[in-house]
Each structure stands twice: as structure tokens, then as C-alpha cells.
């Protein structure tokens, strides 16, 4: 089976494209990395001359040259200070750039998700999406702005140290750098064997997040079926898998550091012995060997850091791939018509549609809805009622046939312009954490007087006035501090603020008690006037006043007519209505 996963080279190429918009900031960070490495390399070299000056003075019993020492130590101090300053500015700019990239990347991902085709989004786990936007973005930005600059600094430091070693003594330098190919061979070996575990670890984190999100959301169902033990065992399995991949990825990637330390320490001991003999024999100055030994430490440190950085980059590679999975998803097609008005009718022409291949939901579906009509769609669960709404909203466009508004194919209309004409009230109410006012008006500019008028018409003004803080009452999704009926009324008010041409009510009264249902029906009778309304309901008592009732079965229209006409026909609608009401009473 062919492996379609991108290579590390391809992934790093994508990461470079990701930071291409921050060239100036990155160049400054790289400049500070280079300068910090330069000053760090120079200080041991000059310090060696200070040691030689003191050693020669003591050895030859002559006065210490304090002026020379002060000059040398001033240069060393200058190097230390500027090394610290460059490191500070590098860290400051890296942290600032990291937050900037993270912010922009999260914004881009959320914007992308809002544009992704719904049929693609349906196949993705919510928890995994959350993990990609939070964990993977954070890990990637840390690597782009902290780890990569650290890698550049340490490579530069390593190069500088090697150069200075050759300046001091070519033979000791050659012996020292023998460990470099050994180290990189070890790194290459470890990278090849641990990359898959980093990818599996990130994927496992996404699965855990998805499981937690589902368990918290459906906690009442889990308890009602007494399945706590089952879900605890399932979570335990997922958690063990995460622990296993986490252990393997972190353990194997960390093996390079102790190996490098061991090799470096052995090398250091050998250089100390050889260097001491060289000083005794007069081949090397004492200050030179002191500087060389300091460079040995500076040589081992970047080698160890580079080993650790490579492990972190493996995590970044896995995160880049996961983020690119979202960025590469196909977006909704957008039409070019930005200005249009709904004046005449909506037409469904010869529609055939399937959510999954081989299971057709709508079959040769044809329907005409005239402007201003109140249309009801009824049928048993799975008949295709909600699918009609999904297609009308242009959530899915992979269907055969055409959906036209005033003769214009909805695929040719700009999505924002098109959906501005439509409002939906769903049976699963969605409210976000915030005030009642924020949940109703969103970004609409509406006066206090206009809002009060809408609240009166939607029969919730009295309810809101009875709440602490009124319109500023905070809705809390976690504590669920509003009833289902109250939430339903708020979503209806939200739709009315939109003032749409087309109103869609998908099971709008199915989750409310009789009193609230009465209030909804009373307000909707006024508010659906002069609007094209599409109502989907199981409670057939709510649609008896509809201008036209469309009866669906198996994705096809069986009957069309008014409530009374359909009852007289004694067909499928008559059976559905009879199952809810005793027509003989």
C-alpha cells in the first residue's frame, strides 16, 4: 500500500511558507542569534590571553601588566554583556512573534472551518478539530519561534567554536570533531524510528479530546442508561494508548542526549590529557588550552541541544501535518452574484441527493414554493425533511438537479448574500456563553425600541424582564441556566432580528411544553405573515393552517395539498394525522 504521507522535507517546506509573512521579524531574530553566538565564541578566546599574561608574570617573576589585563577583561566583559543583550532581544522577539503567529493561525483555521463543505466537516471528530486548533497550533508556534531560533543559534555557535578550535590547534580540533558524524548518524537513526510515534501521539490526543467532548455533552444520557462503567473502560483504553505513544515518542527521542553526553565527556577527558602534555612540552600556551577546553564545553552543549531540538521538531512536523489536514480541505463553492432580491418563487428541479454513496435520500424531488407561502413538510424520521432544508441553505451542493430562486441557480449566488435572506430556527437550540442581548442581535445594529418591539412580538419580553439583569443576563452553557422552551424562544427572536425573506423552522416547537408552544405559535402567526416560510414538524397540529403541506416518504413527494384536502384524500397524511389524533371523536 502506497504511503501518501508528506515527507519531512515537504512538511518543513510548508512550515517555511507559513512563516514567509513574517520575514522581517525572523531576520531580526536570526541576526540576534548570530550576534549572540559570535559574542559567546569570542569571550573564551580573549580570556585565554588574560590567563597567559598572569601565568607568564608569575612564572617569570615579573610585574603583572594590569593595563593589558584590564583591556582584555574589558573586551571579555563587553562580549558577555552583548551576548546577554542579544539573547534577551532574541527571546523577546521570539515570544512576541510566537503569539502573533499563533493568533493568526488560529484565526485562519477558524475561518477555514467556517468555509469547509459541511459533508467534509461531518466526517471529522469535534475533539480532534479542537486539538488541532489549540494543542497543535501551540506546539507548532513554539517550534517556529523558540526551537528553530535555538537551532540556528546552536548551529552558529557550533560552527564558531569549531573555527576557534582550529585557530588554537588544528590537531586537537580534528580529534574533537570526529564525534560530529557519529552524533548525526545517531540522530538520523532516532528520527526515522520515532517520527511515527509523534504522529500517533498527536492523533491520540485528538481522539482523547473528542471522547471527552462527547462524554461531557452527553453525560445525562450516559447516566440515564447506567453506562458510566462502560465509558470509563473505553476512556481507560484511549488513555492507555495515549500513554503508550507518549512514552515511546519521548523516550526514544531522548536517547540522543545521554549518548552525546557520554561521547562528549570521553572526548573531553582525552583532550584534557593531550592538552596538558602539550602545555608541558611547550607546544601550546596555558591560556590556549584553557580556551580550547572552554570551547570543548561549548562544543558539547550545542550538540546536546541540537539533539533535543530535533526531537521537538519531530513534534512540530506532526503538528504541521495535522494543521494542514484542515487547511487543505475543500471549501464551499461561492457564486458571483452578490446582489439579488427574492421576488417570485423557489424551485427544486429533479433533485437526487445522497449523504453517502449508495444511500439515496432524495429521489427525483420536485417542488415549487411561491413567495409568501407557508409550506409545511411532513414525514416520518429519515424521510428527507431536514435534507430539503440543508439543500435549500446550500450546505450541500453535491446533488443532481437544480435549486432555483427566481430562475437563478443558488450555486451562482454569493453565499453570504444568499444566506442573509434566510433565517433558521432549529430544534437543537444553539446559544453561546454571553448575554441574552448578544445571543439575539449578534452584530446587527438595532435600536432599543426596535429590539423591544421584536421581543414583544416573539412573546419573550415578559420572561426577560423577570430575569436578573434582563437583557444583560448571562447565559451559561455549562450550568444550563435556561429552560429548553426559553432557549427556543430566544432563537426565534434571533431569527426575527435578521428580518429574513425566507424563514425555516425545523422542528421549532418539538422541544417545548404546551404553554411555550402556544406562545410560539401565536407569535409566529404574526411574524410569518408576508414571509416565505418552510416548516418541518412532527406535531401536525402546528401546521394545519399552512397554505400547502408536502408529504414526504422515502425521499419522494407522495401528496401535496392543504390540511383539509389531504384529510379528505385519506392517504398517507391521513394515516400520520390519525396516529396522533383520534379523528372519530
Buried (B, 14 or more C-beta within 10 A) or exposed (E): EEEEEBEBEBBBEBBEEBBEEBEEBBEBBBBBBBBBBBBBBBBBBBBBBBBBBBBBBEEEEEEEBEEEBEBBBEBBEBBBEBBEBBBEBBBEBBEEBBEBBBEBBBEBBEEBBEEBBBBEBEEBBBBBBBBBBBBBBBBBBBBBBBBBBBBBBBBBBBEBBBEBBBBBBEEBBEBBBEBEEEBBEBBEEBBEEBBBBBBBBBBBBBBBBBBBBBBEEEEEEBEEEEEEEEBEEEBEEBEEBBEBBBEBBBEBBBBBBEBBBEBBEEBBEEBBEBBBEBBEEEEBBBBBBBBBBBBBEBBBBBBBBBBBBBBBBBBBBBBBBBBBBBBEBEEBEBBEBEEBEBEEBBBBBEBBBBBEEEEBBBBBBEBBBEBBBBBBBBBEEEBBBBBBBBBBBBBBBEBEBBBBBEEBBBBBBBBEBBBEBBBBBBBEBEBEEEBBBBBBBEEEEBEEEBBEBBBEBBBBBEBBEEBEEEBEBBBEEEEEEBBBBBBBBBBBBBBBBBBBBBBBBBBBBBBBEEEBBEBBBEBBEEBBEEBBBBBBBBBBEBBEEBEBBBBBBBBBBBBBBBBEEBBEEEBBBBEBBBEEEEEEE
